[in-house]
Amino acid sequence: MTTTLLVQTDRILHNLELLQKQAGGAGVIPNLSANAYGLGDVEVGQLLAREGCTFMAVSRLEEAERLLNAVTGIQILLLTPYSTEAEAARIVQRDIIATVGSNDGAVLLSGVAGQMGKKARCHLRFDLGSGAAGYLPADAGKAAQAVKFLPHLAVDGVYAQIDGKTGEKHARMQYEEFQRVLADLSKEKIRVGMAHVADAAAALRFPWAKLDAVRMGPALTGRLTVRDKWGFKKVGRLVTEIVDVRWVPKGRHIQGGKLRRPTRVATLPVGRADGLFTEGKSGIKLFGRKRCCEFQGKRLPILGRPDYTNTMVDVTGVNCEAGDQVSFEVDPCFIGSGLRREYV
C-alpha cells in the first residue's frame, strides 16, 4: 500500500464536542491553520461544516481562499493581518473577515473596500505580551479613534491570546488587560461584537477566560499544550508496509547503531522526509525509552537513528514478511502535506 496517514474523523468530532461541552455557552472557532494542523484543511472543513460549524479561522490568505472554494456556507476569520493593496482586495472580494492590528492596516483595508464599493469586515487584534501582531493594549483608544472614522470598515470582533501554559496569576493579568481594551473601545462607541481571548488550553485551564468564543487548533488533533485531564482523543496513525526483510550479523551497524546480536531487520520506506522523528526527539509515540512501531499488536523497536527516507526495525522472532503493514501513532502536524491522507 501507499504510505498513508489515517485520520480518524470520529475522534476529531469527539474532540470538538468535548470542547464545546467544556466551553458552555461560548462558541468554538475551529482554527484550521497549517493544513488543519496536519489533518487536511479542506477535508476537515467539510467534515465540520456537515456538523453545523459555519465559522472557522485560518492564518494564511491562501488557506482562507482554499476553504471558501471547497466548503459552502462558511465564514472565515483570517488571523494574520495583511497590509498590501493586492492582498486586501482579495480579502474584501471574498468577504473574508480580516484581522486589523495597526492603524495603517485599518486605513488600507477601508480604502481598498471603498474603491470596490464594499465594506470590509474585521476583528481587531491586540498583543498581550506574546510579541505577535496586533495593537498594544495601551493604544486601544487610538485604535478606536481611527477605525470609527473609516466608513468602509466594519468591526465584527476583538481578540487577543492569553497564555494557557502560564500560571493563573499571569493569565488573569492578561485577561484583565484585555478587559481594559474592551472598555476603552466601548468608551469610543466601538461595538465590540465577538470577543475572544483563549485557545482550547487557556479555556480549559481558566474557564473565566472563555468570553464569547474559544479558538480550537491543535486540540482538534487531541493534543493540548497542557496536560490533558478532559479526555481528548489523539488523531493520526501513519500506516506503511515492510519492503524488505533480512538477517544482519552481530557487530554490524544499522543507521548508526551497532547490533549486539544477529538481528532480523525489516526496512520501512518512511523517515524524516515524511515528518517522522521530527516531533521533539522522535516524532512518534515512545514506549518506555525505545522508539517503536506496531505490527499486529506487537511493539517493534526501531534500530539506530532513522534516515531521511528509510527506517529499520528489529523483527527478530516476529512472523512477518515484505508487504505486511506496520503503523505509528503520530502527530499529524509534523507529517508532510504531500503524504496521502485517508479519512476513516
Phi and psi in degrees as GROMACS dihedral restraints (atoms count N, CA, C in turn):
[ dihedral_restraints ]
;  ai    aj    ak    al  type     phi  dphi    fc
    3     4     5     6     1   -71.6    20    10
    4     5     6     7     1   136.5    20    10
    6     7     8     9     1   -55.3    20    10
    7     8     9    10     1   129.5    20    10
    9    10    11    12     1  -137.6    20    10
   10    11    12    13     1   139.9    20    10
   12    13    14    15     1   -93.5    20    10
   13    14    15    16     1   114.4    20    10
   15    16    17    18     1   -83.2    20    10
   16    17    18    19     1   125.5    20    10
   18    19    20    21     1  -110.9    20    10
   19    20    21    22     1   112.1    20    10
   21    22    23    24     1   -83.8    20    10
   22    23    24    25     1   100.5    20    10
   24    25    26    27     1   -65.1    20    10
   25    26    27    28     1   -30.9    20    10
   27    28    29    30     1   -64.8    20    10
   28    29    30    31     1   -31.5    20    10
   30    31    32    33     1   -73.1    20    10
   31    32    33    34     1   -37.0    20    10
   33    34    35    36     1   -58.8    20    10
   34    35    36    37     1   -47.6    20    10
   36    37    38    39     1   -66.4    20    10
   37    38    39    40     1   -36.7    20    10
   39    40    41    42     1   -59.1    20    10
   40    41    42    43     1   -45.9    20    10
   42    43    44    45     1   -65.3    20    10
   43    44    45    46     1   -40.1    20    10
   45    46    47    48     1   -62.6    20    10
   46    47    48    49     1   -48.3    20    10
   48    49    50    51     1   -64.0    20    10
   49    50    51    52     1   -35.6    20    10
   51    52    53    54     1   -64.1    20    10
   52    53    54    55     1   -44.9    20    10
   54    55    56    57     1   -68.7    20    10
   55    56    57    58     1   -38.7    20    10
   57    58    59    60     1   -58.6    20    10
   58    59    60    61     1   -40.3    20    10
   60    61    62    63     1   -65.3    20    10
   61    62    63    64     1   -44.3    20    10
   63    64    65    66     1   -67.9    20    10
   64    65    66    67     1   -29.0    20    10
   66    67    68    69     1   -76.6    20    10
   67    68    69    70     1   -15.1    20    10
   69    70    71    72     1    64.8    20    10
   70    71    72    73     1  -123.2    20    10
   72    73    74    75     1   -80.7    20    10
   73    74    75    76     1    -8.8    20    10
   75    76    77    78     1   -76.7    20    10
   76    77    78    79     1   148.6    20    10
   78    79    80    81     1   -77.7    20    10
   79    80    81    82     1   163.3    20    10
   81    82    83    84     1  -117.5    20    10
   82    83    84    85     1   125.7    20    10
   84    85    86    87     1  -104.8    20    10
   85    86    87    88     1   104.7    20    10
   87    88    89    90     1   -63.4    20    10
   88    89    90    91     1   125.7    20    10
   90    91    92    93     1   -99.4    20    10
   91    92    93    94     1   109.0    20    10
   93    94    95    96     1  -100.9    20    10
   94    95    96    97     1    29.7    20    10
   96    97    98    99     1   -63.3    20    10
   97    98    99   100     1   160.0    20    10
   99   100   101   102     1    53.7    20    10
  100   101   102   103     1    49.4    20    10
  102   103   104   105     1    58.3    20    10
  103   104   105   106     1    43.6    20    10
  105   106   107   108     1    54.8    20    10
  106   107   108   109     1    45.2    20    10
  108   109   110   111     1    52.2    20    10
  109   110   111   112     1    41.6    20    10
  111   112   113   114     1    91.1    20    10
  112   113   114   115     1    -8.0    20    10
  114   115   116   117     1   -78.9    20    10
  115   116   117   118     1   -22.3    20    10
  117   118   119   120     1   104.1    20    10
  118   119   120   121     1   104.4    20    10
  120   121   122   123     1   -67.1    20    10
  121   122   123   124     1   -42.1    20    10
  123   124   125   126     1   -65.2    20    10
  124   125   126   127     1   -47.9    20    10
  126   127   128   129     1   -64.0    20    10
  127   128   129   130     1   -42.0    20    10
  129   130   131   132     1   -70.2    20    10
  130   131   132   133     1   -37.6    20    10
  132   133   134   135     1   -59.7    20    10
  133   134   135   136     1   -43.2    20    10
  135   136   137   138     1   -65.6    20    10
  136   137   138   139     1   -41.3    20    10
  138   139   140   141     1   -60.3    20    10
  139   140   141   142     1   -47.7    20    10
  141   142   143   144     1   -68.8    20    10
  142   143   144   145     1   -36.2    20    10
  144   145   146   147     1   -62.7    20    10
  145   146   147   148     1   -38.4    20    10
  147   148   149   150     1   -64.3    20    10
  148   149   150   151     1   -25.2    20    10
  150   151   152   153     1   -89.1    20    10
  151   152   153   154     1     3.9    20    10
  153   154   155   156     1    99.3    20    10
  154   155   156   157     1     2.9    20    10
  156   157   158   159     1   -79.3    20    10
  157   158   159   160     1   119.6    20    10
  159   160   161   162     1  -117.0    20    10
  160   161   162   163     1    -5.5    20    10
  162   163   164   165     1  -121.5    20    10
  163   164   165   166     1   118.2    20    10
  165   166   167   168     1  -133.4    20    10
  166   167   168   169     1   166.3    20    10
  168   169   170   171     1  -130.6    20    10
  169   170   171   172     1   151.8    20    10
  171   172   173   174     1  -144.1    20    10
  172   173   174   175     1   170.7    20    10
  174   175   176   177     1  -102.0    20    10
  175   176   177   178     1   -24.9    20    10
  177   178   179   180     1  -117.9    20    10
  178   179   180   181     1   147.9    20    10
  180   181   182   183     1   -61.8    20    10
  181   182   183   184     1   -41.5    20    10
  183   184   185   186     1   -65.5    20    10
  184   185   186   187     1   -29.0    20    10
  186   187   188   189     1   -66.5    20    10
  187   188   189   190     1   -43.2    20    10
  189   190   191   192     1   -62.0    20    10
  190   191   192   193     1   -44.9    20    10
  192   193   194   195     1   -64.7    20    10
  193   194   195   196     1   -39.9    20    10
  195   196   197   198     1   -62.9    20    10
  196   197   198   199     1   -42.8    20    10
  198   199   200   201     1   -65.9    20    10
  199   200   201   202     1   -42.9    20    10
  201   202   203   204     1   -65.5    20    10
  202   203   204   205     1   -29.7    20    10
  204   205   206   207     1   -72.4    20    10
  205   206   207   208     1   -24.7    20    10
  207   208   209   210     1  -108.4    20    10
  208   209   210   211     1   -21.5    20    10
  210   211   212   213     1  -127.0    20    10
  211   212   213   214     1   125.8    20    10
  213   214   215   216     1   -93.1    20    10
  214   215   216   217     1   153.5    20    10
  216   217   218   219     1    75.1    20    10
  217   218   219   220     1    23.6    20    10
  219   220   221   222     1  -117.7    20    10
  220   221   222   223     1   158.3    20    10
  222   223   224   225     1  -113.0    20    10
  223   224   225   226     1   142.4    20    10
  225   226   227   228     1  -121.6    20    10
  226   227   228   229     1   125.4    20    10
  228   229   230   231     1   -95.4    20    10
  229   230   231   232     1   121.7    20    10
  231   232   233   234     1   -91.0    20    10
  232   233   234   235     1   113.7    20    10
  234   235   236   237     1   -81.2    20    10
  235   236   237   238     1   -11.2    20    10
  237   238   239   240     1  -103.5    20    10
  238   239   240   241     1   131.5    20    10
  240   241   242   243     1   -75.2    20    10
  241   242   243   244     1   130.3    20    10
  243   244   245   246     1  -111.7    20    10
  244   245   246   247     1   135.7    20    10
  246   247   248   249     1  -133.7    20    10
  247   248   249   250     1    33.8    20    10
  249   250   251   252     1  -112.2    20    10
  250   251   252   253     1   153.1    20    10
  252   253   254   255     1   -61.7    20    10
  253   254   255   256     1   -40.6    20    10
  255   256   257   258     1   -64.1    20    10
  256   257   258   259     1   -43.1    20    10
  258   259   260   261     1   -70.0    20    10
  259   260   261   262     1   -39.9    20    10
  261   262   263   264     1   -60.8    20    10
  262   263   264   265     1   -39.0    20    10
  264   265   266   267     1   -63.9    20    10
  265   266   267   268     1   -40.0    20    10
  267   268   269   270     1   -64.7    20    10
  268   269   270   271     1   -39.2    20    10
  270   271   272   273     1   -63.7    20    10
  271   272   273   274     1   -47.3    20    10
  273   274   275   276     1   -67.5    20    10
  274   275   276   277     1   -41.6    20    10
  276   277   278   279     1   -59.3    20    10
  277   278   279   280     1   -39.4    20    10
  279   280   281   282     1   -92.3    20    10
  280   281   282   283     1     4.9    20    10
  282   283   284   285     1    56.1    20    10
  283   284   285   286     1    38.7    20    10
  285   286   287   288     1   -77.7    20    10
  286   287   288   289     1   142.0    20    10
  288   289   290   291     1   -82.3    20    10
  289   290   291   292     1   112.1    20    10
  291   292   293   294     1   -80.9    20    10
  292   293   294   295     1   158.7    20    10
  294   295   296   297     1  -101.1    20    10
  295   296   297   298     1   131.1    20    10
  297   298   299   300     1  -115.5    20    10
  298   299   300   301     1   123.0    20    10
  300   301   302   303     1  -126.1    20    10
  301   302   303   304     1    10.2    20    10
  303   304   305   306     1  -158.9    20    10
  304   305   306   307     1   157.5    20    10
  306   307   308   309     1   -66.5    20    10
  307   308   309   310     1   -35.2    20    10
  309   310   311   312     1   -60.8    20    10
  310   311   312   313     1   -43.0    20    10
  312   313   314   315     1   -64.8    20    10
  313   314   315   316     1   -39.0    20    10
  315   316   317   318     1   -64.1    20    10
  316   317   318   319     1   -45.0    20    10
  318   319   320   321     1   -62.9    20    10
  319   320   321   322     1   -44.9    20    10
  321   322   323   324     1   -63.1    20    10
  322   323   324   325     1   -46.0    20    10
  324   325   326   327     1   -62.8    20    10
  325   326   327   328     1   -43.5    20    10
  327   328   329   330     1   -64.6    20    10
  328   329   330   331     1   -40.6    20    10
  330   331   332   333     1   -63.9    20    10
  331   332   333   334     1   -44.1    20    10
  333   334   335   336     1   -64.0    20    10
  334   335   336   337     1   -42.6    20    10
  336   337   338   339     1   -61.4    20    10
  337   338   339   340     1   -40.3    20    10
  339   340   341   342     1   -62.7    20    10
  340   341   342   343     1   -41.1    20    10
  342   343   344   345     1   -62.9    20    10
  343   344   345   346     1   -29.1    20    10
  345   346   347   348     1   -92.3    20    10
  346   347   348   349     1    -0.3    20    10
  348   349   350   351     1    69.4    20    10
  349   350   351   352     1    31.9    20    10
  351   352   353   354     1  -131.3    20    10
  352   353   354   355     1   174.3    20    10
  354   355   356   357     1  -110.2    20    10
  355   356   357   358     1   139.6    20    10
  357   358   359   360     1   -96.8    20    10
  358   359   360   361     1   122.5    20    10
  360   361   362   363     1   -82.7    20    10
  361   362   363   364     1   145.1    20    10
  363   364   365   366     1  -155.5    20    10
  364   365   366   367     1   160.6    20    10
  366   367   368   369     1  -115.3    20    10
  367   368   369   370     1   137.5    20    10
  369   370   371   372     1   -83.2    20    10
  370   371   372   373     1   135.2    20    10
  372   373   374   375     1  -114.0    20    10
  373   374   375   376     1   135.8    20    10
  375   376   377   378     1  -122.0    20    10
  376   377   378   379     1   143.6    20    10
  378   379   380   381     1   -97.2    20    10
  379   380   381   382     1   114.5    20    10
  381   382   383   384     1   -94.0    20    10
  382   383   384   385     1    15.1    20    10
  384   385   386   387     1   127.3    20    10
  385   386   387   388     1    -4.2    20    10
  387   388   389   390     1   -80.5    20    10
  388   389   390   391     1   -15.5    20    10
  390   391   392   393     1    85.7    20    10
  391   392   393   394     1     2.8    20    10
  393   394   395   396     1   -72.7    20    10
  394   395   396   397     1   169.6    20    10
  396   397   398   399     1   -60.4    20    10
  397   398   399   400     1   149.2    20    10
  399   400   401   402     1   143.3    20    10
  400   401   402   403     1   161.5    20    10
  402   403   404   405     1   -63.9    20    10
  403   404   405   406     1   150.3    20    10
  405   406   407   408     1   -76.6    20    10
  406   407   408   409     1   144.1    20    10
  408   409   410   411     1   -54.9    20    10
  409   410   411   412     1   -34.9    20    10
  411   412   413   414     1   -65.4    20    10
  412   413   414   415     1   -17.4    20    10
  414   415   416   417     1   -97.8    20    10
  415   416   417   418     1    13.0    20    10
  417   418   419   420     1   -59.5    20    10
  418   419   420   421     1   -41.3    20    10
  420   421   422   423     1   -63.1    20    10
  421   422   423   424     1   -43.4    20    10
  423   424   425   426     1   -64.6    20    10
  424   425   426   427     1   -39.1    20    10
  426   427   428   429     1   -62.2    20    10
  427   428   429   430     1   -43.2    20    10
  429   430   431   432     1   -63.0    20    10
  430   431   432   433     1   -42.4    20    10
  432   433   434   435     1   -59.4    20    10
  433   434   435   436     1   -35.9    20    10
  435   436   437   438     1   -74.2    20    10
  436   437   438   439     1   -52.1    20    10
  438   439   440   441     1   -71.7    20    10
  439   440   441   442     1   -27.9    20    10
  441   442   443   444     1   -72.8    20    10
  442   443   444   445     1   -14.2    20    10
  444   445   446   447     1  -105.6    20    10
  445   446   447   448     1    14.8    20    10
  447   448   449   450     1  -103.6    20    10
  448   449   450   451     1   104.1    20    10
  450   451   452   453     1   -69.2    20    10
  451   452   453   454     1   -17.5    20    10
  453   454   455   456     1  -107.6    20    10
  454   455   456   457     1    21.0    20    10
  456   457   458   459     1  -117.1    20    10
  457   458   459   460     1   128.5    20    10
  459   460   461   462     1  -117.7    20    10
  460   461   462   463     1   111.9    20    10
  462   463   464   465     1   -83.3    20    10
  463   464   465   466     1   114.3    20    10
  465   466   467   468     1  -100.8    20    10
  466   467   468   469     1   -12.3    20    10
  468   469   470   471     1  -172.1    20    10
  469   470   471   472     1   169.5    20    10
  471   472   473   474     1  -139.7    20    10
  472   473   474   475     1   136.2    20    10
  474   475   476   477     1  -149.7    20    10
  475   476   477   478     1   167.2    20    10
  477   478   479   480     1  -159.4    20    10
  478   479   480   481     1  -169.5    20    10
  480   481   482   483     1  -138.0    20    10
  481   482   483   484     1   119.2    20    10
  483   484   485   486     1   -90.3    20    10
  484   485   486   487     1   157.4    20    10
  486   487   488   489     1   -84.5    20    10
  487   488   489   490     1   110.6    20    10
  489   490   491   492     1   -76.2    20    10
  490   491   492   493     1   -11.6    20    10
  492   493   494   495     1   -96.2    20    10
  493   494   495   496     1    -8.4    20    10
  495   496   497   498     1   -84.9    20    10
  496   497   498   499     1   179.0    20    10
  498   499   500   501     1   -72.3    20    10
  499   500   501   502     1   158.9    20    10
  501   502   503   504     1   -64.9    20    10
  502   503   504   505     1   -32.6    20    10
  504   505   506   507     1   -61.4    20    10
  505   506   507   508     1   -46.3    20    10
  507   508   509   510     1   -66.3    20    10
  508   509   510   511     1   -42.4    20    10
  510   511   512   513     1   -62.0    20    10
  511   512   513   514     1   -39.1    20    10
  513   514   515   516     1   -64.3    20    10
  514   515   516   517     1   -38.5    20    10
  516   517   518   519     1   -62.5    20    10
  517   518   519   520     1   -42.7    20    10
  519   520   521   522     1   -63.8    20    10
  520   521   522   523     1   -42.1    20    10
  522   523   524   525     1   -62.4    20    10
  523   524   525   526     1   -44.7    20    10
  525   526   527   528     1   -65.2    20    10
  526   527   528   529     1   -34.2    20    10
  528   529   530   531     1   -65.0    20    10
  529   530   531   532     1   -38.6    20    10
  531   532   533   534     1   -66.8    20    10
  532   533   534   535     1   -37.2    20    10
  534   535   536   537     1   -61.8    20    10
  535   536   537   538     1   -35.9    20    10
  537   538   539   540     1   -67.3    20    10
  538   539   540   541     1   -35.4    20    10
  540   541   542   543     1   -60.0    20    10
  541   542   543   544     1   -47.4    20    10
  543   544   545   546     1   -61.3    20    10
  544   545   546   547     1   -39.0    20    10
  546   547   548   549     1   -65.9    20    10
  547   548   549   550     1   -41.1    20    10
  549   550   551   552     1   -64.2    20    10
  550   551   552   553     1   -39.5    20    10
  552   553   554   555     1   -66.2    20    10
  553   554   555   556     1   -40.1    20    10
  555   556   557   558     1   -63.9    20    10
  556   557   558   559     1   -38.4    20    10
  558   559   560   561     1   -59.5    20    10
  559   560   561   562     1   -31.4    20    10
  561   562   563   564     1   -92.3    20    10
  562   563   564   565     1    14.0    20    10
  564   565   566   567     1    66.5    20    10
  565   566   567   568     1    28.7    20    10
  567   568   569   570     1   -89.2    20    10
  568   569   570   571     1   121.9    20    10
  570   571   572   573     1   -76.4    20    10
  571   572   573   574     1   115.8    20    10
  573   574   575   576     1   -68.5    20    10
  574   575   576   577     1   -37.9    20    10
  576   577   578   579     1    72.0    20    10
  577   578   579   580     1  -134.3    20    10
  579   580   581   582     1   -78.3    20    10
  580   581   582   583     1   124.8    20    10
  582   583   584   585     1  -109.7    20    10
  583   584   585   586     1   126.9    20    10
  585   586   587   588     1  -145.0    20    10
  586   587   588   589     1   135.3    20    10
  588   589   590   591     1  -136.2    20    10
  589   590   591   592     1    -2.3    20    10
  591   592   593   594     1  -127.1    20    10
  592   593   594   595     1   139.1    20    10
  594   595   596   597     1   -87.9    20    10
  595   596   597   598     1  -173.5    20    10
  597   598   599   600     1   -60.3    20    10
  598   599   600   601     1   -46.1    20    10
  600   601   602   603     1   -61.1    20    10
  601   602   603   604     1   -44.8    20    10
  603   604   605   606     1   -65.6    20    10
  604   605   606   607     1   -40.8    20    10
  606   607   608   609     1   -68.4    20    10
  607   608   609   610     1   -35.8    20    10
  609   610   611   612     1   -70.1    20    10
  610   611   612   613     1   -40.0    20    10
  612   613   614   615     1   -78.3    20    10
  613   614   615   616     1   -34.7    20    10
  615   616   617   618     1  -126.1    20    10
  616   617   618   619     1    80.8    20    10
  618   619   620   621     1   -56.2    20    10
  619   620   621   622     1   -25.2    20    10
  621   622   623   624     1   -68.8    20    10
  622   623   624   625     1    -9.9    20    10
  624   625   626   627     1   -97.2    20    10
  625   626   627   628     1     7.0    20    10
  627   628   629   630     1   -68.4    20    10
  628   629   630   631     1   -35.9    20    10
  630   631   632   633     1    50.9    20    10
  631   632   633   634     1  -136.5    20    10
  633   634   635   636     1   -83.3    20    10
  634   635   636   637     1   -26.5    20    10
  636   637   638   639     1  -155.7    20    10
  637   638   639   640     1   157.7    20    10
  639   640   641   642     1  -123.8    20    10
  640   641   642   643     1   131.7    20    10
  642   643   644   645     1   -87.0    20    10
  643   644   645   646     1   135.0    20    10
  645   646   647   648     1  -122.2    20    10
  646   647   648   649     1   107.3    20    10
  648   649   650   651     1  -108.6    20    10
  649   650   651   652     1   -99.9    20    10
  651   652   653   654     1   -57.4    20    10
  652   653   654   655     1   -22.5    20    10
  654   655   656   657     1   -61.9    20    10
  655   656   657   658     1   -21.7    20    10
  657   658   659   660     1   -61.2    20    10
  658   659   660   661     1   -31.5    20    10
  660   661   662   663     1   -84.9    20    10
  661   662   663   664     1    -1.1    20    10
  663   664   665   666     1    86.9    20    10
  664   665   666   667     1    11.7    20    10
  666   667   668   669     1  -116.8    20    10
  667   668   669   670     1   129.8    20    10
  669   670   671   672     1  -115.0    20    10
  670   671   672   673     1   159.5    20    10
  672   673   674   675     1   -84.7    20    10
  673   674   675   676     1     1.2    20    10
  675   676   677   678     1  -128.5    20    10
  676   677   678   679     1   165.8    20    10
  678   679   680   681     1   -62.3    20    10
  679   680   681   682     1   131.8    20    10
  681   682   683   684     1   -80.1    20    10
  682   683   684   685     1   114.9    20    10
  684   685   686   687     1  -114.1    20    10
  685   686   687   688     1     8.9    20    10
  687   688   689   690     1  -114.5    20    10
  688   689   690   691     1   -15.1    20    10
  690   691   692   693     1    98.8    20    10
  691   692   693   694     1    32.0    20    10
  693   694   695   696     1   -69.0    20    10
  694   695   696   697     1   147.4    20    10
  696   697   698   699     1  -107.1    20    10
  697   698   699   700     1   129.3    20    10
  699   700   701   702     1   -72.4    20    10
  700   701   702   703     1   135.2    20    10
  702   703   704   705     1  -108.3    20    10
  703   704   705   706     1   135.5    20    10
  705   706   707   708     1   122.5    20    10
  706   707   708   709     1   114.9    20    10
  708   709   710   711     1  -139.5    20    10
  709   710   711   712     1   120.9    20    10
  711   712   713   714     1   -89.4    20    10
  712   713   714   715     1   126.8    20    10
  714   715   716   717     1  -117.1    20    10
  715   716   717   718     1   130.5    20    10
  717   718   719   720     1  -141.1    20    10
  718   719   720   721     1  -174.6    20    10
  720   721   722   723     1  -129.6    20    10
  721   722   723   724     1   153.9    20    10
  723   724   725   726     1   -69.8    20    10
  724   725   726   727     1   130.6    20    10
  726   727   728   729     1  -107.1    20    10
  727   728   729   730     1   -13.7    20    10
  729   730   731   732     1  -162.1    20    10
  730   731   732   733     1   143.8    20    10
  732   733   734   735     1  -132.8    20    10
  733   734   735   736     1   133.9    20    10
  735   736   737   738     1  -152.3    20    10
  736   737   738   739     1   159.3    20    10
  738   739   740   741     1   -93.0    20    10
  739   740   741   742     1   136.5    20    10
  741   742   743   744     1  -124.3    20    10
  742   743   744   745     1   129.4    20    10
  744   745   746   747     1   -71.2    20    10
  745   746   747   748     1   159.9    20    10
  747   748   749   750     1   -56.5    20    10
  748   749   750   751     1   141.6    20    10
  750   751   752   753     1    92.7    20    10
  751   752   753   754     1   -15.8    20    10
  753   754   755   756     1   -74.4    20    10
  754   755   756   757     1   155.1    20    10
  756   757   758   759     1   -98.2    20    10
  757   758   759   760     1   135.1    20    10
  759   760   761   762     1  -123.7    20    10
  760   761   762   763     1   110.4    20    10
  762   763   764   765     1    47.3    20    10
  763   764   765   766     1    48.7    20    10
  765   766   767   768     1    88.4    20    10
  766   767   768   769     1    -6.8    20    10
  768   769   770   771     1  -111.5    20    10
  769   770   771   772     1   142.2    20    10
  771   772   773   774     1   -94.6    20    10
  772   773   774   775     1   129.6    20    10
  774   775   776   777     1   -75.7    20    10
  775   776   777   778     1   134.6    20    10
  777   778   779   780     1   -93.7    20    10
  778   779   780   781     1    -6.3    20    10
  780   781   782   783     1  -156.5    20    10
  781   782   783   784     1   162.6    20    10
  783   784   785   786     1   -56.4    20    10
  784   785   786   787     1   132.6    20    10
  786   787   788   789     1  -134.1    20    10
  787   788   789   790     1   135.1    20    10
  789   790   791   792     1   -86.8    20    10
  790   791   792   793     1   120.1    20    10
  792   793   794   795     1  -116.4    20    10
  793   794   795   796     1   129.0    20    10
  795   796   797   798     1  -104.7    20    10
  796   797   798   799     1   141.4    20    10
  798   799   800   801     1  -103.1    20    10
  799   800   801   802     1   130.1    20    10
  801   802   803   804     1  -112.2    20    10
  802   803   804   805     1   137.1    20    10
  804   805   806   807     1   -85.6    20    10
  805   806   807   808     1    44.5    20    10
  807   808   809   810     1  -136.9    20    10
  808   809   810   811     1   156.4    20    10
  810   811   812   813     1  -171.5    20    10
  811   812   813   814     1  -153.3    20    10
  813   814   815   816     1   -65.2    20    10
  814   815   816   817     1   -25.3    20    10
  816   817   818   819     1   -63.3    20    10
  817   818   819   820     1   -25.4    20    10
  819   820   821   822     1   -91.0    20    10
  820   821   822   823     1    -3.0    20    10
  822   823   824   825     1   100.0    20    10
  823   824   825   826     1    -3.2    20    10
  825   826   827   828     1   -72.0    20    10
  826   827   828   829     1   148.6    20    10
  828   829   830   831     1    65.6    20    10
  829   830   831   832     1    19.7    20    10
  831   832   833   834     1  -110.6    20    10
  832   833   834   835     1    -8.1    20    10
  834   835   836   837     1   -86.0    20    10
  835   836   837   838     1   108.7    20    10
  837   838   839   840     1    61.5    20    10
  838   839   840   841     1  -125.8    20    10
  840   841   842   843     1   -90.5    20    10
  841   842   843   844     1   -18.3    20    10
  843   844   845   846     1  -130.7    20    10
  844   845   846   847     1   -40.1    20    10
  846   847   848   849     1    82.6    20    10
  847   848   849   850     1    -4.1    20    10
  849   850   851   852     1  -133.7    20    10
  850   851   852   853     1   168.9    20    10
  852   853   854   855     1   -65.8    20    10
  853   854   855   856     1   135.6    20    10
  855   856   857   858     1   -97.9    20    10
  856   857   858   859     1   133.6    20    10
  858   859   860   861     1  -108.4    20    10
  859   860   861   862     1   109.7    20    10
  861   862   863   864     1    64.2    20    10
  862   863   864   865     1  -129.5    20    10
  864   865   866   867     1  -101.4    20    10
  865   866   867   868     1    -2.4    20    10
  867   868   869   870     1  -109.2    20    10
  868   869   870   871     1   145.6    20    10
  870   871   872   873     1   -81.8    20    10
  871   872   873   874     1   135.3    20    10
  873   874   875   876     1  -138.2    20    10
  874   875   876   877     1   159.7    20    10
  876   877   878   879     1  -118.1    20    10
  877   878   879   880     1  -179.1    20    10
  879   880   881   882     1  -124.4    20    10
  880   881   882   883     1   140.4    20    10
  882   883   884   885     1  -141.4    20    10
  883   884   885   886     1   115.4    20    10
  885   886   887   888     1    48.7    20    10
  886   887   888   889     1    44.3    20    10
  888   889   890   891     1    82.4    20    10
  889   890   891   892     1    -3.3    20    10
  891   892   893   894     1   -98.7    20    10
  892   893   894   895     1   147.1    20    10
  894   895   896   897     1   -94.3    20    10
  895   896   897   898     1   121.0    20    10
  897   898   899   900     1  -107.3    20    10
  898   899   900   901     1   121.2    20    10
  900   901   902   903     1   -72.2    20    10
  901   902   903   904     1   139.7    20    10
  903   904   905   906     1   -84.2    20    10
  904   905   906   907     1   138.0    20    10
  906   907   908   909     1   -96.4    20    10
  907   908   909   910     1   132.3    20    10
  909   910   911   912     1    61.9    20    10
  910   911   912   913     1  -150.8    20    10
  912   913   914   915     1  -109.8    20    10
  913   914   915   916     1   111.1    20    10
  915   916   917   918     1   -54.2    20    10
  916   917   918   919     1   146.3    20    10
  918   919   920   921     1   -95.3    20    10
  919   920   921   922     1  -162.6    20    10
  921   922   923   924     1   -67.1    20    10
  922   923   924   925     1   -35.3    20    10
  924   925   926   927     1  -126.7    20    10
  925   926   927   928     1    -6.0    20    10
  927   928   929   930     1  -135.7    20    10
  928   929   930   931     1   150.6    20    10
  930   931   932   933     1  -132.3    20    10
  931   932   933   934     1   133.6    20    10
  933   934   935   936     1  -105.2    20    10
  934   935   936   937     1   137.1    20    10
  936   937   938   939     1  -129.0    20    10
  937   938   939   940     1   140.0    20    10
  939   940   941   942     1   -80.9    20    10
  940   941   942   943     1   113.9    20    10
  942   943   944   945     1  -118.5    20    10
  943   944   945   946     1    25.8    20    10
  945   946   947   948     1   -58.6    20    10
  946   947   948   949     1   126.9    20    10
  948   949   950   951     1    79.9    20    10
  949   950   951   952     1     5.7    20    10
  951   952   953   954     1  -107.4    20    10
  952   953   954   955     1   132.0    20    10
  954   955   956   957     1   -82.2    20    10
  955   956   957   958     1    88.9    20    10
  957   958   959   960     1  -143.4    20    10
  958   959   960   961     1   164.9    20    10
  960   961   962   963     1  -153.5    20    10
  961   962   963   964     1   171.9    20    10
  963   964   965   966     1   -57.2    20    10
  964   965   966   967     1   136.7    20    10
  966   967   968   969     1   100.7    20    10
  967   968   969   970     1   -16.9    20    10
  969   970   971   972     1   -73.5    20    10
  970   971   972   973     1   147.7    20    10
  972   973   974   975     1   -92.0    20    10
  973   974   975   976     1   141.3    20    10
  975   976   977   978     1  -129.4    20    10
  976   977   978   979     1   163.8    20    10
  978   979   980   981     1  -144.6    20    10
  979   980   981   982     1   160.3    20    10
  981   982   983   984     1  -129.1    20    10
  982   983   984   985     1   140.0    20    10
  984   985   986   987     1   -80.7    20    10
  985   986   987   988     1   125.4    20    10
  987   988   989   990     1  -134.0    20    10
  988   989   990   991     1   158.1    20    10
  990   991   992   993     1   -88.1    20    10
  991   992   993   994     1   115.0    20    10
  993   994   995   996     1   -56.2    20    10
  994   995   996   997     1   -26.2    20    10
  996   997   998   999     1   -58.0    20    10
  997   998   999  1000     1   -27.6    20    10
  999  1000  1001  1002     1   -97.7    20    10
 1000  1001  1002  1003     1    -2.8    20    10
 1002  1003  1004  1005     1   -89.0    20    10
 1003  1004  1005  1006     1   130.9    20    10
 1005  1006  1007  1008     1   -54.9    20    10
 1006  1007  1008  1009     1   141.0    20    10
 1008  1009  1010  1011     1   -66.5    20    10
 1009  1010  1011  1012     1   -19.9    20    10
 1011  1012  1013  1014     1   -79.1    20    10
 1012  1013  1014  1015     1   -10.6    20    10
 1014  1015  1016  1017     1   -75.7    20    10
 1015  1016  1017  1018     1   138.3    20    10
 1017  1018  1019  1020     1   -60.7    20    10
 1018  1019  1020  1021     1   137.9    20    10
 1020  1021  1022  1023     1  -118.4    20    10
 1021  1022  1023  1024     1   138.1    20    10
 1023  1024  1025  1026     1  -125.6    20    10
 1024  1025  1026  1027     1   131.3    20    10
 1026  1027  1028  1029     1  -100.9    20    10
 1027  1028  1029  1030     1   119.0    20    10
